[in-house]
Amino acid sequence: MFINTEFLKNNEIQLVLEKTVDGDIERGWVPAYHFAICNDKGTKMGVCDLRIGHNEKLYYGGNIGYNVDEKYRGHHYAGKACLLLLELARKHELDYVIITCNPNNHASRKTCEYAGGKLLEVVELPEDNDMRQESGETEKCIFRFEL
């Protein structure tokens, strides 16, 4: 299921595989890759992940997640990491990828736009959604990326 990820790099960043996680059908979890976002010298600047597949949980939670350490923000590293992850998603023959963010997270919205996502909707999370129950989140912006 998992493939070699050494190609996930450009002239600025590289995604270094930290772990893979098998899916769990009963929990609605799909297989996932977890990466460190590193510069060309190997310094870790943040993290990102790609979840392979589609289901209701992923519509609200997204196929891609990312976080760039504060001192490295403002250089589009999250957007550049997303572009690399889209290449990996294509290799898994996904037709599209979803990335979600909170409506008031302007940096994340810019990241989705930078990477070429189309805002589908701003949606209220269902009452039984994990993000709503665990962290009190109520809305998500849903961005779709055609592959």
Salt bridges, closest charged atoms under 4 A:
GLU12 OE2 - LYS80 NZ 2.45
GLU18 OE2 - LYS44 NZ 2.94
ASP40 OD1 - LYS41 NZ 3.82
ASP49 OD1 - ARG51 NH1 2.05
GLU124 OE2 - ARG132 NH1 3.45
GLU127 OE2 - ARG132 NH2 3.60
ASP130 OD2 - LYS57 NZ 3.36
GLU137 OE1 - LYS140 NZ 2.54
GLU146 OE2 - ARG144 NE 2.47
